[in-house]
Amino acid sequence: MHTAVLWAAAGTGFTFLMTTLGAGLVFFFRKQFSAGLQRVFLGFAAGVMIAAAVWSLLIPAIDQAEAAGLLGWVPAAGGFLLGVGFLIAMDSLLPHLHIGAKQPEGLSAPWKRTTLLFTAVTLHNIPEGMAVGLSFALAAQHGGDAALYTAAMALAIGIGIQNFPEGAAISLPLRQEGMGRFKAFLCGSLSGVVEPIFGVLAVLVAGGISPVMPWLLAFAAGAMIYVVVEELI
């Protein structure tokens, strides 16, 4: 359990670091990334995250359920749908603004554009943190399986690549609106802090209640695929 938590913290710490590095661009630039460059980042990350969601989350969820004597597709399908449903509900209720969008989504709120943008990025970082944390925890539980570590690392790299422009997409607009460089950097960086928090929490829950692990893996996969379709593709 201790090893799984350490691996989860390391994996999600990397994705948080990428968000922080992206936010750090505010010290060197004032303008956003070009649209073409941002599409390259997001498209690459989408491909890696879809593959990782299947190989690092869904297939292990089926395998773990079957090893426990259950029907493998039940927690995989059920957890996946719960993950999608959770983010649909959050998108419908929580006021937020997607990067590149003009109109906010969710319930109406008198929030600033930058606050809505921060909320959107933070919301979608939650399932990403769970996915990375659980994939590394799963690899730690099967210490002799190098393929699981490779899949977990690929997932962390894909999410980290996506997080880099996201950090900049928060800090740079804040700077353009007159906020100090350090404060804008701090806001951009903090949007990613939920990833290590929820990554470690998911591992602790899964470790305390072993039958929950397949459901959590599939839940993270469903929520992450929703993010990929809505936010990246």
C-alpha positions as CSV (number, residue, x, y, z in Angstrom):
1,M,0.0,0.0,0.0
2,H,2.8,2.4,0.9
3,T,4.6,1.7,-2.4
4,A,1.4,2.2,-4.3
5,V,0.8,5.6,-2.7
6,L,4.4,6.7,-3.4
7,W,4.1,5.7,-7.1
8,A,0.8,7.5,-7.4
9,A,2.2,10.6,-5.8
10,A,5.2,10.5,-8.2
11,G,3.1,10.1,-11.3
12,T,0.6,12.8,-10.4
13,G,3.5,15.0,-9.2
14,F,4.9,14.9,-12.7
15,T,1.6,16.0,-14.3
16,F,1.3,18.8,-11.7
17,L,4.9,19.8,-12.5
18,M,4.0,20.1,-16.2
19,T,1.0,22.4,-15.3
20,T,3.4,24.5,-13.2
21,L,6.0,24.7,-16.1
22,G,3.2,25.8,-18.4
23,A,2.1,28.4,-16.0
24,G,5.7,29.6,-15.7
25,L,5.6,30.8,-19.3
26,V,4.0,33.9,-17.9
27,F,7.5,35.0,-16.8
28,F,8.7,35.0,-20.4
29,F,5.7,35.7,-22.6
30,R,2.5,37.8,-22.6
31,K,0.6,36.2,-25.5
32,Q,-1.1,32.8,-25.8
33,F,0.2,29.8,-27.8
34,S,-0.6,29.9,-31.4
35,A,-3.8,28.0,-32.2
36,G,-1.9,25.6,-34.5
37,L,0.7,24.7,-31.8
38,Q,-2.0,24.2,-29.2
39,R,-3.9,21.8,-31.5
40,V,-0.7,19.7,-31.9
41,F,-0.3,19.5,-28.1
42,L,-4.0,18.5,-27.6
43,G,-4.2,16.1,-30.5
44,F,-1.1,14.2,-29.4
45,A,-2.3,14.1,-25.8
46,A,-5.8,12.9,-26.9
47,G,-4.3,9.9,-28.8
48,V,-2.0,8.9,-25.8
49,M,-4.9,9.3,-23.3
50,I,-7.4,7.2,-25.3
51,A,-4.9,4.4,-25.7
52,A,-3.9,4.6,-22.0
53,A,-7.5,4.7,-20.9
54,V,-8.1,1.3,-22.6
55,W,-4.8,-0.4,-21.8
56,S,-4.0,1.1,-18.4
57,L,-7.5,1.4,-16.9
58,L,-10.3,-0.6,-18.7
59,I,-8.5,-3.8,-19.5
60,P,-6.9,-4.0,-16.0
61,A,-10.4,-3.3,-14.5
62,I,-11.8,-6.3,-16.4
63,D,-8.8,-8.5,-15.4
64,Q,-9.1,-7.6,-11.7
65,A,-12.8,-8.2,-11.6
66,E,-12.4,-11.6,-13.3
67,A,-9.6,-12.5,-10.9
68,A,-12.0,-11.8,-8.1
69,G,-14.6,-14.2,-9.6
70,L,-16.8,-11.5,-11.0
71,L,-18.1,-10.8,-14.5
72,G,-15.4,-8.6,-15.9
73,W,-17.6,-6.4,-18.1
74,V,-19.9,-5.4,-15.2
75,P,-17.5,-3.1,-13.2
76,A,-15.8,-2.0,-16.5
77,A,-19.1,-0.9,-18.1
78,G,-20.7,0.3,-14.9
79,G,-17.7,2.3,-13.7
80,F,-17.2,3.8,-17.2
81,L,-20.7,5.0,-17.4
82,L,-20.5,6.4,-13.8
83,G,-17.4,8.3,-14.8
84,V,-19.0,9.8,-17.9
85,G,-22.2,10.6,-15.9
86,F,-20.2,12.3,-13.1
87,L,-18.5,14.7,-15.5
88,I,-21.7,15.4,-17.4
89,A,-23.4,16.4,-14.1
90,M,-20.4,18.6,-13.1
91,D,-20.4,20.2,-16.5
92,S,-24.1,20.9,-16.2
93,L,-23.9,22.4,-12.7
94,L,-20.6,24.0,-12.2
95,P,-20.0,27.4,-14.0
96,H,-16.9,27.1,-16.2
97,L,-15.4,28.2,-19.5
98,H,-13.5,25.9,-21.8
99,I,-10.2,27.1,-23.4
100,G,-11.0,28.7,-26.7
101,A,-14.8,29.0,-26.0
102,K,-16.7,32.2,-26.0
103,Q,-19.7,31.3,-23.9
104,P,-19.5,29.7,-20.4
105,E,-21.3,26.5,-19.5
106,G,-23.0,25.2,-16.4
107,L,-25.2,27.3,-14.1
108,S,-25.1,31.1,-14.5
109,A,-22.7,32.8,-12.2
110,P,-21.3,36.4,-12.1
111,W,-17.7,35.1,-12.2
112,K,-14.9,36.6,-14.2
113,R,-13.8,34.9,-17.4
114,T,-10.5,33.8,-15.9
115,T,-12.2,32.3,-12.9
116,L,-14.5,30.3,-15.2
117,L,-11.5,29.1,-17.2
118,F,-9.7,28.1,-14.0
119,T,-12.8,26.1,-12.9
120,A,-12.9,24.2,-16.2
121,V,-9.3,23.2,-16.1
122,T,-9.4,22.2,-12.4
123,L,-12.6,20.2,-12.9
124,H,-11.1,18.1,-15.7
125,N,-7.9,17.6,-13.8
126,I,-9.7,15.5,-11.2
127,P,-10.3,12.4,-13.3
128,E,-6.8,12.8,-14.9
129,G,-5.2,12.7,-11.4
130,M,-7.3,9.6,-10.5
131,A,-6.3,7.9,-13.7
132,V,-2.6,8.5,-13.3
133,G,-2.7,7.6,-9.6
134,L,-4.6,4.4,-10.1
135,S,-2.5,3.3,-13.0
136,F,0.7,3.6,-11.0
137,A,-0.9,2.0,-8.0
138,L,-1.9,-0.9,-10.2
139,A,1.7,-1.2,-11.5
140,A,3.0,-1.2,-7.9
141,Q,0.6,-4.0,-6.9
142,H,2.1,-6.1,-9.8
143,G,5.7,-5.2,-9.3
144,G,7.1,-7.7,-11.7
145,D,5.0,-6.5,-14.7
146,A,7.0,-3.9,-16.6
147,A,4.2,-3.4,-19.1
148,L,2.0,-1.9,-16.4
149,Y,4.7,0.6,-15.5
150,T,5.2,1.5,-19.2
151,A,1.5,2.1,-19.6
152,A,1.3,4.2,-16.5
153,M,4.2,6.3,-17.6
154,A,2.7,6.7,-21.1
155,L,-0.5,7.9,-19.5
156,A,1.4,10.4,-17.2
157,I,3.3,11.7,-20.2
158,G,0.2,12.2,-22.3
159,I,-1.6,14.1,-19.5
160,G,1.5,16.1,-18.8
161,I,1.8,17.2,-22.4
162,Q,-1.9,18.3,-22.2
163,N,-1.3,20.1,-18.9
164,F,1.6,22.2,-20.2
165,P,-0.5,24.4,-22.5
166,E,-3.4,24.4,-19.9
167,G,-1.1,26.0,-17.3
168,A,-0.2,28.7,-19.7
169,A,-3.8,29.1,-20.8
170,I,-4.7,30.3,-17.3
171,S,-1.6,32.3,-16.3
172,L,-1.2,34.3,-19.5
173,P,-4.7,35.6,-19.7
174,L,-4.5,36.7,-16.1
175,R,-1.3,38.5,-16.8
176,Q,-2.9,40.2,-19.8
177,E,-5.7,41.5,-17.6
178,G,-3.2,43.2,-15.3
179,M,-2.5,40.6,-12.6
180,G,1.1,40.4,-11.4
181,R,3.3,37.8,-13.0
182,F,3.8,35.7,-9.8
183,K,0.2,35.7,-8.8
184,A,-0.8,34.7,-12.4
185,F,1.8,31.9,-12.2
186,L,0.4,30.8,-8.9
187,C,-3.1,30.6,-10.2
188,G,-2.1,28.6,-13.2
189,S,0.0,26.2,-11.2
190,L,-2.7,25.7,-8.5
191,S,-5.2,24.5,-11.2
192,G,-3.2,21.3,-11.4
193,V,-2.8,20.7,-7.6
194,V,-6.0,18.6,-7.6
195,E,-4.3,15.9,-9.6
196,P,-1.9,14.6,-6.9
197,I,-4.6,15.1,-4.3
198,F,-7.3,13.0,-6.1
199,G,-4.7,10.6,-7.4
200,V,-3.5,9.7,-3.9
201,L,-7.1,9.7,-2.5
202,A,-8.2,7.2,-5.2
203,V,-5.3,4.9,-4.3
204,L,-6.1,5.1,-0.6
205,V,-9.8,4.2,-1.2
206,A,-8.9,1.4,-3.6
207,G,-6.4,0.0,-1.2
208,G,-8.8,0.1,1.7
209,I,-11.6,-1.6,-0.2
210,S,-10.0,-3.9,-2.8
211,P,-13.3,-4.8,-4.6
212,V,-13.7,-1.1,-5.5
213,M,-10.4,-1.0,-7.6
214,P,-12.0,-2.3,-10.8
215,W,-14.9,0.2,-10.5
216,L,-12.4,3.1,-9.8
217,L,-10.3,2.2,-12.7
218,A,-13.3,2.1,-15.1
219,F,-14.7,5.3,-13.5
220,A,-11.4,7.1,-14.2
221,A,-11.4,5.8,-17.7
222,G,-14.9,7.0,-18.4
223,A,-14.3,10.4,-17.0
224,M,-11.0,10.8,-18.9
225,I,-12.5,9.7,-22.2
226,Y,-15.2,12.3,-21.7
227,V,-12.5,15.0,-21.1
228,V,-10.7,13.8,-24.3
229,V,-13.8,14.0,-26.4
230,E,-15.1,17.3,-25.0
231,E,-11.9,19.2,-24.3
232,L,-9.3,17.8,-26.7
233,I,-10.8,16.4,-29.8
